Amino acid sequence: MNGNEIKQVIIIRSDFNMSKGKIAAQAAHASLMSYFEAVRQDDKIAKEWLDEGEKKIVLKVNDETSLIKLYEAFKFKRIPCALVHDAGLTEVPPNSKTALGIGPWYSKDLDVITGRLKLL
C-alpha cells in the first residue's frame, strides 16, 4: 500500500450488538455523510477515490467515548468525517452515536489514528 492511496474508514460501535442489517445501515449512513464532507473539503480527493474503486475498511470500537475521541481527533486534523446519530426507531436509543465515517482521505493520515483498531 502506498502512502498516497485514498480510502474511507467506517467505524462501528460494537457495544450495541446491532443486527447485521442495522450495522449495514449505519455504515451506509457513515459512508455517505463522510463522502459529502470530503467533497466539500477537497473534491479532487473525493473524485480520485471514486475513480479508484471507493476503497473502504470497516473497524470497530467498544463504546461511545472511543467513537467521540476518534471523531474529535479527525476534526482536529481537518480530515473529513461524520458522526452518525441514530433516530432510535429500531434497535438503539434515540440520538445514539452509532458510527463514524472518515474520508475518503489519504490512507497514511487515517492509519496514524485508526491503525490499532480491529476489523468489525
DSSP file with accessible surface (Angstrom, degrees, kcal/mol):
  #  RESIDUE AA STRUCTURE BP1 BP2  ACC     N-H-->O    O-->H-N    N-H-->O    O-->H-N    TCO  KAPPA ALPHA  PHI   PSI    X-CA   Y-CA   Z-CA
    1    1 A M              0   0  153      0, 0.0     2,-0.2     0, 0.0     0, 0.0   0.000 360.0 360.0 360.0 129.2    0.0    0.0    0.0
    2    2 A N    >   -     0   0  102      1,-0.1     3,-1.9     2,-0.0   105,-0.2  -0.618 360.0-116.0 -94.3 157.4    1.5    3.4   -0.9
    3    3 A G  T 3  S+     0   0   35      1,-0.3   105,-0.8    -2,-0.2   106,-0.2   0.659 112.0  58.9 -66.4 -17.1    1.1    6.5    1.2
    4    4 A N  T 3  S+     0   0  105    103,-0.1    -1,-0.3   102,-0.1     2,-0.0   0.412  76.5 122.0 -93.0   1.5   -0.9    8.3   -1.5
    5    5 A E    <   -     0   0   43     -3,-1.9   102,-3.3   101,-0.1     2,-0.4  -0.378  55.4-141.8 -61.5 143.9   -3.6    5.6   -1.5
    6    6 A I  E     +A  106   0A   2    100,-0.3    49,-0.3   101,-0.1     2,-0.3  -0.911  30.9 153.6-112.9 134.2   -7.1    7.0   -0.8
    7    7 A K  E     -A  105   0A  13     98,-2.4    98,-2.3    -2,-0.4     2,-0.4  -0.942  35.9-124.5-147.6 172.2   -9.6    5.1    1.3
    8    8 A Q  E     - b   0  56A   0     47,-1.9    49,-1.8    -2,-0.3     2,-0.5  -0.952  19.3-151.9-120.3 140.8  -12.6    5.6    3.6
    9    9 A V  E     -Ab 102  57A   0     93,-2.5    93,-2.7    -2,-0.4     2,-0.5  -0.964   5.8-165.8-114.6 132.6  -12.8    4.2    7.1
   10   10 A I  E     -Ab 101  58A   2     47,-2.8    49,-3.2    -2,-0.5     2,-0.5  -0.972   5.7-163.2-115.2 129.0  -16.1    3.3    8.7
   11   11 A I  E     -Ab 100  59A   0     89,-3.0    89,-2.3    -2,-0.5     2,-0.4  -0.965   4.9-167.3-118.3 127.9  -16.1    2.7   12.5
   12   12 A I  E     -Ab  99  60A   0     47,-2.5    49,-1.9    -2,-0.5     2,-0.4  -0.909  24.0-119.7-114.8 139.1  -19.0    1.0   14.2
   13   13 A R  E     - b   0  61A  17     85,-2.2     5,-0.3    -2,-0.4     3,-0.3  -0.623  20.6-167.0 -74.1 129.4  -19.7    0.7   17.9
   14   14 A S  S >  S+     0   0   35     47,-3.1     3,-1.0    -2,-0.4    48,-0.2   0.593  72.7  78.7 -94.0 -10.6  -19.7   -2.9   19.0
   15   15 A D  T 3  S+     0   0   66     46,-0.4    -1,-0.2     1,-0.2    47,-0.1   0.674  85.3  61.6 -76.2 -12.7  -21.3   -2.4   22.4
   16   16 A F  T 3  S-     0   0   52     -3,-0.3    -1,-0.2    82,-0.1    -2,-0.1   0.650  92.1-142.0 -82.8 -17.0  -24.9   -2.1   20.9
   17   17 A N    <   -     0   0  144     -3,-1.0    -3,-0.1     1,-0.1    -2,-0.1   0.941  31.3-171.2  52.4  48.3  -24.8   -5.6   19.5
   18   18 A M        -     0   0   16     -5,-0.3    -1,-0.1     1,-0.1    -2,-0.0  -0.354  24.9-102.9 -68.8 151.5  -26.7   -4.3   16.4
   19   19 A S     >  -     0   0   53      1,-0.1     4,-2.7    -2,-0.0     5,-0.2  -0.242  35.0-104.7 -65.8 163.7  -28.1   -6.8   13.9
   20   20 A K  H  > S+     0   0  191      1,-0.2     4,-2.4     2,-0.2     5,-0.1   0.893 123.1  51.3 -59.3 -39.0  -26.2   -7.2   10.6
   21   21 A G  H  > S+     0   0   53      2,-0.2     4,-2.2     1,-0.2    -1,-0.2   0.906 109.7  48.5 -65.8 -41.5  -28.8   -5.2    8.8
   22   22 A K  H  > S+     0   0   24      2,-0.2     4,-2.6     1,-0.2     5,-0.2   0.914 111.5  50.4 -65.0 -42.9  -28.6   -2.4   11.4
   23   23 A I  H  X S+     0   0   39     -4,-2.7     4,-2.8     1,-0.2     5,-0.2   0.929 109.7  51.3 -60.0 -43.7  -24.8   -2.3   11.1
   24   24 A A  H  X S+     0   0   61     -4,-2.4     4,-2.3    -5,-0.2    -2,-0.2   0.914 111.0  48.0 -60.8 -42.0  -25.1   -2.2    7.3
   25   25 A A  H  X S+     0   0   40     -4,-2.2     4,-2.5     2,-0.2    -1,-0.2   0.926 112.9  47.3 -65.4 -43.7  -27.5    0.8    7.5
   26   26 A Q  H  X S+     0   0    1     -4,-2.6     4,-2.6     1,-0.2    -2,-0.2   0.899 111.9  50.5 -66.3 -38.7  -25.3    2.7   10.0
   27   27 A A  H  X S+     0   0   20     -4,-2.8     4,-2.7    -5,-0.2    -1,-0.2   0.903 109.8  50.9 -64.6 -39.1  -22.2    2.0    7.8
   28   28 A A  H  X S+     0   0   52     -4,-2.3     4,-2.5    -5,-0.2     5,-0.3   0.922 110.3  49.0 -65.2 -42.9  -24.0    3.3    4.8
   29   29 A H  H  X S+     0   0   93     -4,-2.5     4,-2.7     1,-0.2     5,-0.3   0.944 113.1  47.6 -58.3 -48.5  -25.1    6.5    6.6
   30   30 A A  H  X S+     0   0    0     -4,-2.6     4,-2.3     1,-0.2     5,-0.3   0.910 111.7  50.2 -61.6 -42.3  -21.5    7.0    7.8
   31   31 A S  H  X S+     0   0   19     -4,-2.7     4,-2.4     2,-0.2    -1,-0.2   0.949 115.1  41.3 -63.0 -49.3  -20.1    6.4    4.3
   32   32 A L  H  X S+     0   0   99     -4,-2.5     4,-2.4     2,-0.2     5,-0.2   0.933 115.4  49.5 -66.9 -45.1  -22.4    8.8    2.6
   33   33 A M  H  X S+     0   0   77     -4,-2.7     4,-1.6    -5,-0.3    -1,-0.2   0.927 114.9  44.5 -61.2 -42.9  -22.2   11.5    5.2
   34   34 A S  H  X S+     0   0    0     -4,-2.3     4,-2.5    -5,-0.3    -1,-0.2   0.887 109.6  56.1 -70.6 -37.4  -18.4   11.4    5.3
   35   35 A Y  H  X S+     0   0   47     -4,-2.4     4,-2.5    -5,-0.3    -2,-0.2   0.941 107.0  49.5 -58.6 -45.7  -18.2   11.4    1.5
   36   36 A F  H  X S+     0   0  107     -4,-2.4     4,-1.9     1,-0.2    -1,-0.2   0.869 109.4  52.1 -65.6 -33.4  -20.2   14.6    1.3
   37   37 A E  H  X S+     0   0   54     -4,-1.6     4,-2.0    -5,-0.2    -1,-0.2   0.913 109.4  50.3 -63.0 -42.3  -17.9   16.2    3.9
   38   38 A A  H  X S+     0   0    2     -4,-2.5     4,-3.5    65,-0.3     8,-0.3   0.901 107.4  53.3 -64.1 -39.6  -14.9   15.1    1.8
   39   39 A V  H  < S+     0   0   50     -4,-2.5     4,-0.4     1,-0.2    -1,-0.2   0.924 111.0  47.0 -61.0 -43.4  -16.5   16.6   -1.4
   40   40 A R  H  < S+     0   0  173     -4,-1.9    -1,-0.2    -5,-0.2    -2,-0.2   0.870 119.2  40.3 -64.7 -37.3  -16.9   19.9    0.5
   41   41 A Q  H  < S-     0   0   84     -4,-2.0    -2,-0.2     1,-0.2    -1,-0.2   0.889 139.7  -6.5 -82.5 -43.1  -13.4   19.9    1.8
   42   42 A D    >X  -     0   0   54     -4,-3.5     4,-1.8    -5,-0.2     3,-0.5  -0.606  57.4-175.8-157.6  89.0  -11.4   18.6   -1.2
   43   43 A D  H 3> S+     0   0  104     -4,-0.4     4,-2.5     1,-0.2     5,-0.2   0.759  83.5  62.5 -64.7 -21.8  -13.5   17.4   -4.2
   44   44 A K  H 3> S+     0   0  164      2,-0.2     4,-2.4     1,-0.2    -1,-0.2   0.924 105.4  45.2 -68.9 -42.7  -10.3   16.3   -6.1
   45   45 A I  H <> S+     0   0    4     -3,-0.5     4,-2.4     2,-0.2    -2,-0.2   0.930 113.4  50.8 -64.7 -43.8   -9.6   13.6   -3.4
   46   46 A A  H  X S+     0   0    1     -4,-1.8     4,-2.1    -8,-0.3    -2,-0.2   0.924 111.9  47.1 -60.7 -42.6  -13.2   12.6   -3.4
   47   47 A K  H  X S+     0   0  120     -4,-2.5     4,-2.7     2,-0.2    -1,-0.2   0.917 110.3  51.9 -66.6 -42.1  -13.3   12.2   -7.2
   48   48 A E  H  X S+     0   0   76     -4,-2.4     4,-1.8     1,-0.2    -1,-0.2   0.912 108.0  52.7 -60.5 -41.1  -10.0   10.3   -7.2
   49   49 A W  H  <>S+     0   0    7     -4,-2.4     5,-2.6     1,-0.2     4,-0.3   0.931 110.4  47.5 -59.6 -44.7  -11.4    7.9   -4.6
   50   50 A L  H ><5S+     0   0   61     -4,-2.1     3,-1.3     1,-0.2    -2,-0.2   0.929 111.9  49.9 -61.3 -44.7  -14.5    7.3   -6.8
   51   51 A D  H 3<5S+     0   0  111     -4,-2.7    -1,-0.2     1,-0.3    -2,-0.2   0.783 108.5  53.8 -65.5 -27.4  -12.3    6.7   -9.8
   52   52 A E  T 3<5S-     0   0  106     -4,-1.8    -1,-0.3    -5,-0.2    -2,-0.2   0.370 128.3 -89.0 -91.6   1.2  -10.1    4.2   -7.9
   53   53 A G  T < 5 -     0   0   58     -3,-1.3    -3,-0.2    -4,-0.3    -2,-0.1   0.579  55.5 -90.7 105.2   9.1  -13.0    2.0   -6.8
   54   54 A E      < -     0   0   84     -5,-2.6    -4,-0.1    -6,-0.2    -1,-0.1   0.905  49.3-152.9  59.5  51.6  -14.1    3.5   -3.5
   55   55 A K        +     0   0   90    -49,-0.3   -47,-1.9    -6,-0.3     2,-0.3  -0.317  20.1 177.4 -59.6 133.0  -11.9    1.5   -1.1
   56   56 A K  E     -b    8   0A  91    -49,-0.2     2,-0.4    48,-0.1   -47,-0.2  -0.968  18.9-164.1-135.7 153.5  -13.4    1.2    2.4
   57   57 A I  E     -b    9   0A  51    -49,-1.8   -47,-2.8    -2,-0.3     2,-0.5  -0.994  12.3-147.6-135.5 140.7  -12.4   -0.6    5.6
   58   58 A V  E     +b   10   0A  51     -2,-0.4    62,-1.9   -49,-0.2     2,-0.2  -0.953  23.2 171.8-115.4 122.2  -14.8   -1.2    8.5
   59   59 A L  E     -bC  11 119A   9    -49,-3.2   -47,-2.5    -2,-0.5     2,-0.3  -0.648  18.5-132.4-119.8 174.8  -13.4   -1.2   12.0
   60   60 A K  E     -bC  12 118A  73     58,-2.0    58,-0.6   -49,-0.2     2,-0.3  -0.941  10.8-166.8-134.2 154.3  -14.9   -1.3   15.5
   61   61 A V  E     -b   13   0A   7    -49,-1.9   -47,-3.1    -2,-0.3   -46,-0.4  -0.917  25.7-128.9-128.7 162.7  -14.7    0.4   18.8
   62   62 A N  S    S+     0   0  112     -2,-0.3     2,-0.3   -49,-0.2   -49,-0.1   0.626  77.4   5.0 -88.9 -15.3  -16.2   -0.7   22.2
   63   63 A D  S  > S-     0   0   62      1,-0.1     4,-1.6   -49,-0.1     5,-0.1  -0.968  73.9 -94.3-162.3 172.4  -18.1    2.4   23.3
   64   64 A E  H  > S+     0   0   69     -2,-0.3     4,-2.8     1,-0.2     5,-0.2   0.879 116.0  58.9 -64.2 -40.5  -19.3    5.9   22.6
   65   65 A T  H  > S+     0   0   84      1,-0.2     4,-2.4     2,-0.2    -1,-0.2   0.924 106.8  47.3 -57.5 -44.7  -16.4    7.6   24.3
   66   66 A S  H  > S+     0   0   44      2,-0.2     4,-2.0     1,-0.2    -1,-0.2   0.902 111.9  50.7 -63.5 -41.1  -13.9    5.9   21.9
   67   67 A L  H  X S+     0   0    0     -4,-1.6     4,-2.4     2,-0.2    -2,-0.2   0.934 111.7  46.8 -63.0 -45.5  -16.1    6.9   18.9
   68   68 A I  H  X S+     0   0   38     -4,-2.8     4,-2.9     1,-0.2     5,-0.2   0.903 109.2  54.3 -65.8 -40.4  -16.2   10.5   20.0
   69   69 A K  H  X S+     0   0  138     -4,-2.4     4,-2.2    -5,-0.2    -1,-0.2   0.912 110.3  47.1 -60.6 -41.3  -12.5   10.7   20.7
   70   70 A L  H  X S+     0   0   20     -4,-2.0     4,-2.5     2,-0.2     5,-0.2   0.933 111.3  51.2 -64.8 -44.9  -11.8    9.5   17.2
   71   71 A Y  H  X S+     0   0   62     -4,-2.4     4,-2.5     1,-0.2    -2,-0.2   0.942 111.7  47.2 -56.8 -47.4  -14.3   11.9   15.7
   72   72 A E  H  X S+     0   0  117     -4,-2.9     4,-2.5     1,-0.2    -1,-0.2   0.877 109.9  53.6 -64.7 -37.1  -12.6   14.8   17.7
   73   73 A A  H  X S+     0   0   35     -4,-2.2     4,-1.9    -5,-0.2    -1,-0.2   0.924 111.5  44.8 -63.8 -42.8   -9.1   13.7   16.6
   74   74 A F  H  <>S+     0   0    0     -4,-2.5     5,-2.6     2,-0.2     4,-0.3   0.888 112.3  51.3 -71.3 -37.3  -10.1   13.7   12.9
   75   75 A K  H ><5S+     0   0   99     -4,-2.5     3,-1.3    -5,-0.2    -2,-0.2   0.928 109.4  51.3 -61.4 -43.9  -11.9   17.0   13.2
   76   76 A F  H 3<5S+     0   0  171     -4,-2.5    -2,-0.2     1,-0.3    -1,-0.2   0.892 110.8  48.0 -59.8 -38.7   -8.7   18.5   14.9
   77   77 A K  T 3<5S-     0   0  126     -4,-1.9    -1,-0.3    -5,-0.2    -2,-0.2   0.456 113.4-122.0 -81.1  -1.9   -6.6   17.1   11.9
   78   78 A R  T < 5 +     0   0  200     -3,-1.3    -3,-0.2    -4,-0.3    -2,-0.1   0.865  61.4 147.6  60.7  38.5   -9.1   18.6    9.5
   79   79 A I      < -     0   0    9     -5,-2.6    -1,-0.2    -6,-0.1    -2,-0.1  -0.904  57.5-103.1-101.3 129.8   -9.8   15.3    7.9
   80   80 A P        +     0   0    2      0, 0.0    23,-3.2     0, 0.0     2,-0.3  -0.274  57.6 150.6 -59.2 134.0  -13.4   15.0    6.6
   81   81 A C  E     -D  102   0A   2     21,-0.2     2,-0.3   -48,-0.1    21,-0.2  -0.973  29.5-153.2-157.5 163.8  -15.5   12.9    8.9
   82   82 A A  E     -D  101   0A   9     19,-2.4    19,-2.8    -2,-0.3     2,-0.5  -0.974  10.0-144.7-149.4 131.7  -19.1   12.4   10.0
   83   83 A L  E     -D  100   0A  18     -2,-0.3     2,-0.5    17,-0.2    17,-0.2  -0.831  20.6-136.7 -98.3 126.9  -20.7   11.1   13.2
   84   84 A V  E     -D   99   0A   4     15,-3.0    14,-1.7    -2,-0.5    15,-0.7  -0.743  14.9-167.7 -89.4 126.8  -23.9    9.2   12.8
   85   85 A H  E     -D   97   0A  90     -2,-0.5    12,-0.2    12,-0.2     2,-0.2  -0.966  19.6-139.6-111.4 116.1  -26.7    9.9   15.3
   86   86 A D  E     -D   96   0A  15     10,-3.2     9,-2.3    -2,-0.6    10,-0.5  -0.476   9.6-133.6 -80.1 146.6  -29.4    7.3   15.1
   87   87 A A        -     0   0   66      7,-0.2    -1,-0.1    -2,-0.2    -2,-0.0   0.687  36.3-129.9 -70.8 -19.6  -33.1    8.2   15.3
   88   88 A G        +     0   0   18      5,-0.2    -1,-0.1     6,-0.2    -2,-0.0   0.772  65.2 132.0  78.8  27.3  -33.7    5.3   17.7
   89   89 A L  S    S+     0   0  153      4,-0.1    -1,-0.1     2,-0.0    -3,-0.0   0.626  77.8  10.9 -87.0 -12.8  -36.7    3.9   15.9
   90   90 A T  S    S-     0   0  102      2,-0.3   -68,-0.0     3,-0.1     0, 0.0   0.530 128.8  -2.4-127.4 -82.3  -35.5    0.3   15.9
   91   91 A E  S    S+     0   0   92      2,-0.1    -2,-0.0   -72,-0.0   -69,-0.0   0.610 112.7  46.6-103.9 -15.7  -32.5   -1.2   17.9
   92   92 A V  S    S-     0   0    8      4,-0.1    -2,-0.3     1,-0.0     3,-0.1  -0.895  88.6 -89.1-128.6 158.8  -30.8    1.6   19.7
   93   93 A P    >   -     0   0   78      0, 0.0     3,-1.5     0, 0.0    -5,-0.2  -0.262  60.9 -80.1 -62.5 152.6  -31.9    4.5   21.9
   94   94 A P  T 3  S+     0   0   99      0, 0.0    -7,-0.2     0, 0.0    -6,-0.2  -0.212 114.3  13.5 -54.5 141.0  -32.8    7.9   20.2
   95   95 A N  T 3  S+     0   0  104     -9,-2.3    -8,-0.2     1,-0.2     2,-0.2   0.623  86.2 161.2  67.0  18.3  -29.8   10.0   19.3
   96   96 A S  E <   - D   0  86A  11     -3,-1.5   -10,-3.2   -10,-0.5     2,-0.9  -0.461  43.7-127.1 -67.1 138.7  -27.3    7.2   19.9
   97   97 A K  E     + D   0  85A  41    -12,-0.2   -12,-0.2     1,-0.2   -30,-0.1  -0.804  42.8 162.0 -87.3 108.6  -23.9    7.7   18.2
   98   98 A T  E     +     0   0A   0    -14,-1.7   -85,-2.2    -2,-0.9     2,-0.3   0.716  50.8   9.0-104.6 -27.9  -23.6    4.5   16.3
   99   99 A A  E     -AD  12  84A   0    -15,-0.7   -15,-3.0   -87,-0.2     2,-0.4  -0.980  50.8-145.2-155.1 161.6  -20.9    5.0   13.6
  100  100 A L  E     -AD  11  83A   0    -89,-2.3   -89,-3.0    -2,-0.3     2,-0.4  -0.999  10.1-158.3-135.2 128.3  -18.2    7.3   12.3
  101  101 A G  E     -AD  10  82A   0    -19,-2.8   -19,-2.4    -2,-0.4     2,-0.4  -0.908  10.9-170.7-104.4 136.9  -17.3    7.8    8.7
  102  102 A I  E     -AD   9  81A   0    -93,-2.7   -93,-2.5    -2,-0.4   -21,-0.2  -0.994  32.0 -63.1-131.0 128.0  -13.8    9.1    7.9
  103  103 A G  E     -     0   0A   0    -23,-3.2   -65,-0.3    -2,-0.4     2,-0.2  -0.308  22.8-121.0  82.7-170.3  -12.7   10.2    4.5
  104  104 A P  E    S+     0   0A   0      0, 0.0    -1,-0.3     0, 0.0     2,-0.3   0.123  79.6 129.9 -67.5 140.4  -12.2    9.4    1.7
  105  105 A W  E     -A    7   0A  32    -98,-2.3   -98,-2.4    -3,-0.2     2,-0.2  -0.918  64.5 -53.5-158.3 178.0   -8.7   10.7    2.5
  106  106 A Y  E >>  -A    6   0A  61     -2,-0.3     4,-1.6  -100,-0.2     3,-0.9  -0.435  43.5-137.3 -67.9 129.5   -5.1    9.6    2.3
  107  107 A S  H 3> S+     0   0    1   -102,-3.3     4,-3.2     1,-0.3     5,-0.2   0.859 101.1  59.7 -53.7 -41.7   -4.5    6.2    4.0
  108  108 A K  H 3> S+     0   0   95   -105,-0.8     4,-1.0  -103,-0.3    -1,-0.3   0.872 107.6  45.9 -59.7 -36.2   -1.3    7.3    5.7
  109  109 A D  H <> S+     0   0   54     -3,-0.9     4,-0.5  -106,-0.2    -1,-0.2   0.844 116.0  45.2 -75.0 -34.4   -3.2   10.1    7.5
  110  110 A L  H >X S+     0   0    0     -4,-1.6     4,-2.5     1,-0.2     3,-1.0   0.897 107.5  57.2 -74.7 -41.1   -6.0    7.8    8.5
  111  111 A D  H 3X S+     0   0   44     -4,-3.2     4,-2.1     1,-0.3    -1,-0.2   0.793  94.1  67.0 -64.8 -28.3   -3.8    4.9    9.7
  112  112 A V  H 3< S+     0   0  120     -4,-1.0    -1,-0.3    -5,-0.2    -2,-0.2   0.888 116.0  27.5 -58.1 -36.2   -1.9    7.1   12.2
  113  113 A I  H << S+     0   0   45     -3,-1.0     3,-0.3    -4,-0.5    -2,-0.2   0.823 132.7  33.0 -96.9 -33.8   -5.2    7.4   14.2
  114  114 A T  H >< S+     0   0    4     -4,-2.5     3,-2.1     1,-0.2    -3,-0.2   0.470  83.5 105.7-104.2  -2.0   -7.0    4.1   13.3
  115  115 A G  T 3< S+     0   0   54     -4,-2.1    -1,-0.2     1,-0.3    -3,-0.1   0.704  81.2  48.2 -57.1 -23.8   -4.1    1.7   12.8
  116  116 A R  T 3  S+     0   0  244     -3,-0.3    -1,-0.3    -5,-0.1     2,-0.1   0.484  87.5 105.9 -97.1  -2.9   -4.7   -0.1   16.1
  117  117 A L    <   -     0   0   51     -3,-2.1     2,-0.2     1,-0.1   -56,-0.1  -0.442  68.7-121.3 -76.5 154.4   -8.4   -0.7   15.8
  118  118 A K  E     -C   60   0A 152    -58,-0.6   -58,-2.0    -2,-0.1    -1,-0.1  -0.641  26.8 -99.6 -96.6 152.1   -9.7   -4.1   14.9
  119  119 A L  E      C   59   0A 114     -2,-0.2   -60,-0.3   -60,-0.2    -1,-0.1  -0.342 360.0 360.0 -62.5 147.5  -11.8   -5.1   11.9
  120  120 A L              0   0   88    -62,-1.9    -1,-0.1    -2,-0.0   -62,-0.1  -0.477 360.0 360.0 -71.8 360.0  -15.5   -5.4   12.6
